[in-house]
Amino acid sequence: MLQYIASQINLSSKSIENTVKLLNEDCTIPFISRYRKEMTGNLDEVEIAQIQKIKLAYETLLKRKEAILKNLKEQGVLTENLENKIKKAKTLQEVEDIYLPYKKKRKTKAETARKNGLEPFAKIIMAQRNDDIEYIASKYLNESVKNEDEAIQGAGYIIAEWINENIAVRNSLRRIYERKAMISSKITSKAKKLESQDKDYDKLQKFKDYFDWNEALNRCPSHRLLAMLRAENEGFVKIKVAIDNDDAVNLIDRRIIKNNSTATSYLEKFIDDAYKRLLAPALSNEVLQQAKEKADATAISVFAKNLEQLLLASPLGEKRVLAIDPGFRTGCKVVCLDEQGVFKKYETIFPHAPQNQKTEAKETIKYLVEKYNIEAIAIGNGTASRETETLVKQMQFNSKIDVFVISEAGASIYSASKIAREEFPKLDVTVRGAISIGRRLQDPLAELVKIDAKSIGVGQYQHDVDQAKLKSELELVVSSCVNRIGVNINTASKSLLTFVSGIGEKLAENIILYREQNGAFQTRKDIKKVPRLGTKAFEQGAGFLRIKNAKNPLDNSAVHPESYLVVKKMATSLQLNESDLIGNKTELQRLNLNQFITEKIGLPTLRDIVKELEKPGLDPREQAKTFSFDENIKTIKDVVSGMVLPGIVNNITAFGCFVSIGIKESGLIHISNLSDTFVKDPNEIVSLQQHVTVKVLEVDVQRKRIGLELVK
């Protein structure tokens, strides 16, 4: 395993060995990267996750080898040579190629020919000895094989299967497919019919570019391939992946035909059949699947980067918030939350059409702001958002109230979820949605972890990629973000606690239950009293669980309890109490860290401890800032080429980024319009939730598309 991992990642063998050891001991990635730096050689979470993925791939390969060897043994065909070949194979593809001739197949033409006794005849043809093929064919006639042509055809099916199973042939063709495969898509009769009937216009417009498309597969960007595959799944196009037939057949000819014999003309026909009927379909699917896997990896990576930025978005912090879920006919749902996000009050106002009760709405908002000492207002960015924002900004309050427009993406998913029902069993889904909007302002991370990451609205083609890989990658991102920030164990929701290193859903439930029965945790030691939370879970999670206003200030820091003794020694060396070290940068800089090195604790951990002592429990996120859209832009019809507008980056893709300019339709800044110089990754230029200024390049009202350029 260690050799396998080392062959695929450029890291020291010691780092790999120790990381694998820690993973095998059920240590989590956040814990390993934060508290086991000496063992791993200071590897970060990305490197540790790569080791974990390669380790899982190796284990999958091993399981497949074992299953195949068992099957071959049961078939009675396992030889020492075959076993060695399988054991030495380095990839799943190599293993499957070796196994292919022995794989149980559905009834094939070759299998029927074998039953008809034609395999010896096929071997004679393959020997290419200038035999009289038709004369030999006559010797293989029987009740099932009526004449020489049928005998030759049957032998040809067997030979075609041999060619298909020839590893050298398959690998040579693979290399051609990797270099020269073309992907094309053509409009289907279904799409033509919908076009003629003027149905599904929006969908047809979305995929119109692929109704007649052709390009090299290895140059097809991930977003385009996924779009084409979605168009095919919708039934609008038919995709084909192919290489030049003559190139392929000539390559097989050179591999199979040894000389110019009486068998040559027959073999050429069998090779043509083998390629068109067996090899081309299989290898086309294989290379398309590989391209899809690469496209999935790119899309998942983009989604993961976006999700990380969104989860780590600026929080407002512990302030009292009035949140509004805007609407027209059904009104705007208004809720009040205290500093901890605890629900206090709910009202419905009807300031917009058809009721137009603006005066009453303003009075209600003003009353709630004053009664609950509101410090900020959060407005969802859905239907009637701009109108509600305008209404609120017209109002005069006794104190300064900041107004924020908050993304509603996924709020409806949360509102109807089991988590929301458990939190607010007596409240309507629309009220739960408003609460979620307010809490997103207070702490985006704490609220967004309650929603399935796919529903947050910052991905691209997330429903088209490998769902297991997507789920795994996004869970890693959420876990990384939660543990990077740390969690207040006395206020955290079950959802947030679930993602803490070593905790999980069941222990999160037990923590909440213990909190309800025994009150707030006073020290980190108290965490050990939680039922079923053993030594291992405490080791993995304690450093990420914070206790505010604890007697020991280290309990509200990222310093792990296993290092408290080191902090005590640091303080003693300076003739200070531990509490005197907290935030005391001058004294901390006087420390000679080398004198605190032990077998388990080295300089990387000691530096982390000092850094944490300088600002214990500090939230690394910036505080949320207000933002205002152009008040004159209410719909896409108000947008005109040449306009310069304020906007917020709300999604980043491989080909650019989408920017909200305050209307339903987001505009696209293509990667070529992000900078005057070449941009490989949009993340180099912009980040999610970034406030930007954009210039409108083009507007297509019919297709609901807006092209933008980033203004420096």
C-alpha positions, -999 to 999 in steps of 0.1 A, spaced: 0 0 0 27 25 10 46 18 -23 13 23 -43 6 56 -25 42 68 -29 40 61 -67 11 85 -71 20 114 -47 52 133 -43 56 131 -5 82 115 18 77 78 26 78 86 63 50 112 60 29 87 40 36 58 65 26 78 95 -4 94 79 -17 59 69 -11 47 104 -31 76 119 -59 70 94 -60 33 103 -64 44 139 -96 63 129 -80 97 133 -98 124 113 -82 146 87 -87 179 106 -72 163 138 -42 149 119 -34 181 101 -38 203 132 -24 181 161 -1 155 145 22 177 124 53 161 138 42 127 126 31 137 91 59 161 84 35 191 86 11 179 59 -20 200 53 -56 187 49 -54 186 11 -23 163 12 -38 141 39 -71 138 20 -51 128 -12 -33 101 8 -67 89 21 -82 88 -14 -52 68 -29 -54 45 1 -91 38 -6 -83 33 -43 -57 7 -33 -81 -11 -10 -107 -11 -38 -81 -26 -62 -71 -52 -36 -108 -62 -31 -114 -65 -68 -83 -87 -72 -94 -110 -44 -129 -113 -59 -115 -121 -94 -90 -147 -80 -118 -164 -61 -139 -165 -92 -111 -179 -114 -104 -206 -87 -141 -216 -87 -140 -218 -125 -109 -241 -122 -89 -220 -146 -65 -202 -121 -29 -210 -130 2 -198 -111 10 -175 -141 -25 -160 -142 -25 -154 -105 9 -136 -106 -3 -114 -135 -34 -104 -115 -14 -98 -83 12 -76 -101 -15 -55 -119 -13 -19 -108 -46 -6 -120 -83 -17 -121 -82 -14 -159 -52 -38 -161 -70 -63 -138 -102 -62 -158 -83 -67 -191 -66 -98 -177 -99 -111 -164 -119 -103 -196 -114 -137 -213 -127 -155 -182 -155 -132 -174 -190 -148 -175 -207 -135 -206 -242 -134 -218 -247 -157 -248 -224 -145 -276 -219 -154 -312 -185 -167 -303 -198 -189 -275 -224 -204 -300 -196 -211 -325 -175 -228 -297 -205 -251 -289 -207 -259 -326 -171 -272 -324 -154 -244 -344 -127 -233 -320 -100 -257 -334 -108 -243 -369 -104 -207 -356 -70 -217 -342 -59 -230 -376 -69 -197 -393 -50 -177 -367 -19 -199 -373 -17 -183 -408 0 -213 -425 -12 -210 -461 -38 -237 -455 -68 -242 -478 -93 -225 -456 -124 -236 -474 -113 -272 -476 -106 -272 -438 -139 -256 -432 -157 -285 -448 -143 -308 -421 -163 -289 -394 -198 -292 -409 -225 -307 -386 -262 -303 -378 -256 -267 -366 -230 -257 -392 -246 -264 -426 -219 -252 -450 -183 -238 -453 -194 -202 -452 -212 -208 -418 -181 -225 -405 -158 -196 -416 -182 -171 -401 -184 -189 -368 -146 -192 -366 -145 -155 -374 -167 -147 -344 -143 -166 -321 -113 -148 -336 -131 -115 -332 -135 -122 -295 -99 -132 -292 -89 -99 -308 -112 -80 -285 -96 -97 -255 -60 -91 -267 -45 -67 -241 -18 -54 -265 -45 -45 -290 -67 -28 -264 -39 -8 -250 -27 4 -284 -62 14 -294 -66 32 -260 -36 54 -268 -53 64 -301 -86 71 -284 -68 92 -257 -50 113 -284 -75 114 -313 -110 106 -301 -136 131 -313 -169 138 -295 -199 149 -315 -235 155 -308 -265 157 -331 -301 169 -325 -326 141 -319 -360 137 -335 -376 145 -301 -358 179 -300 -368 186 -336 -404 178 -328 -404 201 -297 -389 229 -318 -416 226 -344 -443 226 -317 -426 255 -299 -424 235 -266 -398 234 -239 -383 266 -253 -360 274 -223 -345 239 -223 -340 238 -260 -323 272 -259 -300 260 -232 -288 231 -252 -290 246 -287 -252 249 -290 -250 211 -290 -275 203 -317 -246 200 -341 -213 199 -323 -179 183 -329 -145 186 -311 -116 167 -298 -126 149 -266 -93 156 -248 -99 194 -254 -136 194 -244 -138 214 -211 -155 198 -182 -185 221 -182 -192 215 -219 -189 177 -216 -213 177 -186 -237 200 -205 -237 177 -236 -243 146 -214 -272 163 -197 -286 172 -231 -283 136 -241 -300 125 -208 -328 149 -216 -332 133 -250 -323 164 -270 -290 152 -286 -273 119 -294 -236 118 -285 -209 98 -303 -173 92 -295 -151 79 -323 -116 77 -339 -108 72 -375 -118 36 -385 -89 31 -409 -64 41 -382 -79 16 -357 -82 -13 -382 -47 -8 -396 -33 -9 -361 -50 -42 -354 -39 -55 -387 -2 -49 -378 -8 -66 -344 -26 -97 -357 -16 -104 -393 19 -120 -393 24 -126 -430 6 -126 -463 -12 -160 -463 -44 -176 -475 -59 -166 -441 -51 -129 -446 -83 -118 -465 -104 -137 -439 -85 -122 -409 -90 -86 -424 -128 -92 -423 -126 -106 -388 -105 -77 -376 -130 -52 -391 -158 -71 -373 -139 -72 -340 -133 -35 -341 -167 -23 -352 -188 -47 -332 -168 -52 -300 -138 -29 -295 -151 4 -308 -183 4 -286 -163 -8 -255 -134 17 -259 -157 46 -269 -177 40 -237 -145 36 -217 -128 68 -229 -161 88 -225 -164 74 -190 -128 85 -182 -135 120 -197 -167 121 -176 -147 111 -144 -122 140 -152 -151 164 -158 -168 152 -126 -135 158 -107 -132 193 -121 -169 202 -114 -166 187 -78 -134 207 -72 -151 239 -84 -181 232 -62 -159 224 -32 -140 257 -36 -173 276 -38 -188 258 -8 -157 265 13 -159 302 5 -196 303 12 -193 284 45 -164 307 56 -184 338 45 -183 368 69 -206 365 98 -223 394 115 -217 378 149 -237 378 180 -262 406 172 -300 408 173 -315 404 139 -349 410 123 -351 387 92 -376 391 64 -386 364 38 -402 386 12 -432 378 -9 -461 395 -28 -495 378 -25 -487 358 6 -469 386 23 -435 390 39 -426 367 69 -408 387 96 -390 371 125 -369 384 154 -338 366 167 -317 373 197 -278 373 197 -277 335 198 -301 331 169 -330 321 193 -364 327 178 -384 354 196 -413 367 175 -430 362 142 -453 385 121 -466 387 85 -467 420 67 -483 428 33 -464 459 19 -466 449 -17 -493 442 -43 -520 432 -42 -526 444 -6 -501 474 -7 -503 479 31 -470 498 32 -478 520 62 -489 491 84 -459 471 74 -435 499 83 -452 503 117 -449 466 124 -412 466 115 -405 497 136 -423 482 166 -404 449 164 -370 467 159 -376 488 191 -391 460 212 -363 435 205 -335 460 203 -327 449 167 -292 457 154 -295 445 118 -321 435 92 -316 405 69 -338 403 37 -339 372 15 -329 377 -21 -359 359 -36 -392 372 -50 -400 408 -39 -365 412 -24 -357 445 -41 -391 460 -33 -387 450 4 -352 463 6 -363 497 -8 -392 498 18 -369 491 47 -342 516 36 -368 543 34 -375 539 71 -360 560 100 -350 541 131 -339 554 165 -304 539 160 -283 528 131 -297 496 116 -276 479 89 -296 462 61 -283 430 44 -296 411 14 -290 373 21 -290 344 -4 -321 322 0 -305 293 -18 -315 261 0 -336 279 26 -367 261 13 -349 228 16 -340 235 52 -376 247 60 -391 214 50 -363 192 65 -363 169 95 -338 192 112 -361 222 108 -391 202 120 -371 191 151 -360 227 158 -394 244 152 -422 217 153 -449 243 157 -438 268 131 -449 270 94 -422 263 68 -422 299 56 -414 311 92 -386 285 94 -373 299 61 -372 335 75 -354 322 107 -328 305 84 -322 338 65 -316 357 98 -292 330 111 -273 330 79 -264 366 85 -254 359 121 -233 329 113 -234 314 77 -214 283 87 -236 273 116 -268 276 95 -256 263 62 -244 230 77 -280 221 82 -286 220 44 -276 193 20 -245 210 4 -259 202 -31 -288 225 -25 -269 256 -14 -267 268 -50 -230 273 -56 -222 243 -78 -224 235 -115 -239 203 -128 -239 190 -93 -268 166 -101 -249 152 -131 -216 142 -114 -208 110 -95 -230 115 -64 -209 94 -40 -177 113 -49 -196 146 -46 -210 137 -12 -176 125 1 -158 157 -12 -184 181 2 -185 164 36 -147 169 37 -151 206 30 -178 211 56 -158 192 82 -127 212 74 -146 245 77 -163 236 109 -131 224 126 -111 254 113 -135 278 129 -142 258 161 -176 252 177 -191 266 209 -202 234 225 -228 252 247 -247 268 218 -240 247 187 -268 228 170 -268 191 165 -260 197 128 -229 217 136 -217 193 163 -220 164 139 -192 177 117 -168 182 146 -138 159 144 -146 125 161 -182 134 171 -207 124 144 -245 124 146 -250 101 176 -225 118 199 -239 152 188 -273 140 200 -258 129 233 -240 163 237 -273 182 232 -291 158 256 -264 162 283 -265 200 279 -303 200 284 -301 178 315 -270 192 331 -267 228 318 -238 243 301 -204 227 300 -180 244 324 -148 228 313 -135 206 285 -131 178 311 -169 179 314 -171 167 278 -159 133 289 -191 129 310 -212 127 278 -225 91 274 -206 70 249 -181 98 243 -149 78 249 -112 86 250 -108 84 212 -137 108 205 -124 132 232 -89 132 217 -102 138 182 -128 165 191 -117 184 222 -94 209 204 -123 220 182 -149 223 209 -148 257 227 -162 267 260 -167 305 263 -160 322 296 -144 290 310 -124 291 342 -94 279 321 -91 303 291 -74 275 272 -108 258 270 -119 285 246 -89 281 223 -76 257 197 -49 245 221 -55 208 226 -59 196 263 -30 172 257 -8 204 254 -21 222 285 9 210 305 33 225 279 15 259 282 20 256 320 57 249 315 59 280 291 43 302 318 65 288 345 97 295 324 86 331 323 76 331 360 40 339 350 6 323 355 -10 306 324 -37 332 322 -10 359 320 3 344 288 -31 348 270 -29 376 245 5 387 259 25 389 226 55 405 242 60 377 268 52 350 242 79 363 219 104 358 248 99 320 248 127 297 236 105 270 220 133 246 216 133 239 254 98 226 252 104 200 224 95 164 234 92 131 216 56 139 207 56 178 205 79 196 180 83 231 167 53 230 144 29 223 173 47 247 196 44 275 171 7 267 167 2 270 204 20 303 207 0 317 177 -33 305 194 -22 320 228 -17 354 211 -54 355 201 -73 325 217 -105 315 200 -103 343 175 -127 338 146 -106 341 114 -135 353 93 -141 390 86 -173 406 98 -202 409 74 -204 442 54 -235 459 39 -240 462 2 -263 482 -21 -274 473 -56 -283 500 -82 -318 511 -73 -328 517 -109 -323 480 -119 -354 460 -110 -357 435 -139 -335 423 -168 -354 448 -190 -337 476 -171 -302 463 -179 -285 480 -210 -252 474 -226 -225 498 -214 -239 502 -178 -215 500 -149 -231 483 -119 -223 471 -84 -227 433 -79 -219 403 -57 -202 372 -70 -226 344 -62 -211 314 -81 -178 305 -96 -173 280 -124 -144 267 -145 -153 292 -173 -160 323 -153 -182 336 -125 -218 346 -120 -226 380 -105 -259 391 -89 -268 426 -99 -299 427 -78 -324 409 -102 -335 374 -107 -310 367 -135 -273 366 -126 -248 379 -152 -218 360 -164 -183 373 -164 -166 349 -188 -130 340 -178 -117 360 -207 -134 391 -192 -120 388 -157 -86 403 -166 -65 417 -194 -40 389 -188 -45 351 -191 -65 336 -163 -63 298 -156 -87 297 -126 -114 324 -119 -106 319 -82 -73 337 -88 -93 369 -95 -126 367 -76 -140 350 -46 -175 340 -36 -196 368 -20 -170 394 -32 -184 429 -38 -174 439 -74 -181 465 -100 -191 452 -135 -197 466 -169 -226 452 -190 -213 438 -224 -245 423 -237 -281 415 -228 -303 387 -243 -337 393 -227 -352 363 -246 -326 338 -234 -323 356 -200 -286 360 -204 -264 389 -193 -227 392 -203 -205 412 -180 -169 424 -177 -150 429 -144 -142 466 -138 -108 471 -121 
